[in-house]
Amino acid sequence: MTPRDRRILSFPAVHPCGDISPPTLLASLITLSQSVCNFQPQFFPTQRRNARETIRQIGILLVLLQEIRDRGLSIPHSTILCLAELHFALQKINFLMQDCTLQGARLLMLSKSQHVASQFRCLIRAVATSLDVLPLQEFDVCAEVRELAELVTRQARKAKFEVDPSDARACKTLHNVLRLFARGTEPDLSSMQGIIDYLQIRTWTDCNKEISFLEEEISLECRDRDEREVPLLSSLVGFLSYCRGVIFETTEDINQSEGRCSTEMTPLTLTLLTSVNPEDFRCPISLELMTDPVTVSTGQTYDRASIQKWLKAGNTTCPKTGEKLTNTELVPNTTLKRLIQQFCADNGISVNSPSNRNRNIVAGSPAAAHAVQFLAWFLTRRLAFGTHEQQQKAAYEIRVLARTSIFNRSCLIEVGAVPLLIELLASASNDKPTQENAISALLKLSKHPNGPKNIITSGGLNVILSVLKNGISLEIRQVAAAIMFYLSSVKEYRKIIGENPEVIPALVELVKEGTTCGRKNAVVAIFGLLLLPRNHQRVVAAGAVPALLDILVSSDKEELVAESLAVLAALAENADGARAIFEGSALALITGMLRSMTSHAGKEHSASILLSLCVNIGAEVVAVLAKDPSVMPSLYSLVTGGSSQGAKKARFLIKVIQDFHETRTSGLKGSSPPQERSLNVW
C-alpha cells in the first residue's frame, strides 16, 4: 500500500492471521522493524526528535528479534498473540513515519503537531505493552536476549514523546495567521515567510505540491463523507495559495508544462451551449446542484431524491408551481444531466458530493475565503502596476488559481482581473509565455457565469480574435477558440460575434489546420454561433462545410467527428447549408457515417443531416437513399435504440423513403419532397 492509497494519519493495520507460522511472523516483524529504522530523522520536516527516539527504540527491538532468529530459538505457539499485537503496532508506526515524510504534507503535519506527537507516544507504548506480556520464559533465551527485551520495554515506557519546542512555535504562528485570515485581516508577510522557511518550502513548485496534496485530501474527505477536517484543510490551502502568489516572486522553477494550453483544457461539448447558468442546475427543493434531474407532469425539473421525498410525504402538487400533478411519473432529463456533468467537469466540482459542490461555489472556510480575496487583490495590482516579469507571473498565478473553483474565479472577476488580462494580452503579440498565460487565465475566467460579460464589456472580443488569428502557437489559438465557445454560449453575444466579419473565418481556418483539440474547440464555437439563425449564411460563406467534411474523412477521433456532424446537421436545416453539403458530394459520406458510427449521437446527427437534405434538396437525395440497402436497417436501429428526438427523425426519414418507394411502385413520376414544416414536430 502506497501512502496515497489511504488518508493521511490513518493507519489501516491488519492483524496477522491466526494460523501464521512463528518463523513467518518473526521474519515479518524483522522486515517491519528494518523499514522503520531505515527512516532518516534529518529528513523529517517536523517531529524530528520523536522520529529519532522512535527509530532508536525500534532499533533495539530489531536487535532482539534478530537475536531470536539468528540463535534459531524455537518460538512457542503461545506467544503468537503477543507477537501479532507487536506486528500490529509496528505497522502503524511505519504508516506514521511515512506520513511524517510524505511529500506535500509538511504544512498539514505542522498544523497537527500535538496530535502527531500523541500518536508517537501511544504507538511506542503499544510496543512496550506487547513486549511486557511476551512470556520470554517460554523461549529458550539467554540472559542477553532477556535483557534486550527488558531494555526495550523500559525505554518505551519512560520515553517522552512531546512536541518539539521549535515545532510548537511554528505551529502557534501558523494558527495565529489562520485566525487573522479568518477575521479578514491580512497577516504580516514575515510571519508567513517564517513558516515557509521553517518547513523548507523553498520554491514555487514546493509550495504548489503542498497545495495539490491538501486539495487531494479534501477530495478524499468528501469521497469518504467525513468532512470534519475540510475547514482546516481549506484554510491551509488558502494560506499556501497566498504564499505561492506573494512570497515566490520568481517563475524560474515553475513547471510551465503542467498547465500547457494543449493539456490543461477540459474538452468542450456542444450540449453546454444551451445553458451556462449554474442557478438553472439547482433543484428548486434542495437548492443543490442536481445529480439526477427528473421532470414531472407539470414540466418542472427536480433532483430525483428531493421530489421522491416530496411525493412520499403525501404531496400531490408541483412544489414550484403548485399545480396538481396528473401522475407521479418521473422522466429522466438526460440533456440537463449532461449539462450539469459538463459544468462540474469545467469547474472542478465533484458531482457526487453536495458539500464539495457548495465548497467550489463558496470557500471551504472564512480563512480560505479571505486569503484568496487578498491574493486576488495582490495579483490584480501586479497586473496593473507591476513590471513585465511581475505581470507575467501574476497572469500565471491567476491561471492556476482560477483552475480550482468557482469561488476563486468570482474573487478574481470581482477585483477586475479580466480587463487587465485583456490589456496584457493585447500587448503580448510577440511574447509567447505572456500570451499563453494571459489567454489561459482568461479561458478559466470565461467559464464563470459573469466571465463572458466581463470580456465583452472590456473590449476583449477583438483581442481574443487577434490571438485566434495570429497566436504565436496553435495551442494558444485553440485556447482563444475555447473562449469564443464560452462567449457564444451567451445568447445576446452570438449576434455581436457573428457580425464581426473575421471571427467565423478565423474559426474555420482553425478547423482546417488546428490540432485535434483546436479543431474541436473551433467546431463547438461555430455550433454556438449557429444557434443564432442569421449566422448560418456566414458560416457557409466562410467555407465551413468543406472543412467539416474533411474532418469526417480524415479524423480518427470519434468525438470530434460527432461534433462535426452536429454542426453539419445544424447547417443542413438551412437551404444554403444543405446545398453546400450536397454539392460537396457528401451524401455517400453521411450515409456511411450513419452506418459506421458507434455512438448514438453520431448516428442521430447523420440521420438529421440526411432528413434535412431530403427536405431542402428533394427527390434527388431521396432517390439515392432509397437505393442504398444499408440506410433502412441503420434507421430502424435508431428507432429502437436512439433518443426520443433521434427516433422521431429516424421514423420520419423512414416514412420519406417508404413514400418514395410507393410512389415509384404506383408508376407516378417526380415525387415531391417532404414539406419543411414537417420538421416542426421536433
Helices and strands as residue ranges (DSSP letters): G 3-5, H 22-37, G 41-43, H 48-70, G 77-79, H 80-100, H 106-111, H 113-132, G 136-138, H 143-158, H 165-182, H 189-198, H 204-223, H 230-246, G 256-259, H 261-264, G 270-274, G 278-281, E 293-295, E 301-303, H 304-312, E 331-332, H 334-346, H 354-361, H 366-385, H 388-401, H 406-414, H 417-426, H 432-446, H 451-457, H 460-470, H 474-488, H 491-499, H 503-513, H 516-530, H 535-541, H 544-554, H 558-572, H 575-583, H 587-596, H 600-616, H 619-627, H 631-641, H 644-665, G 676-681
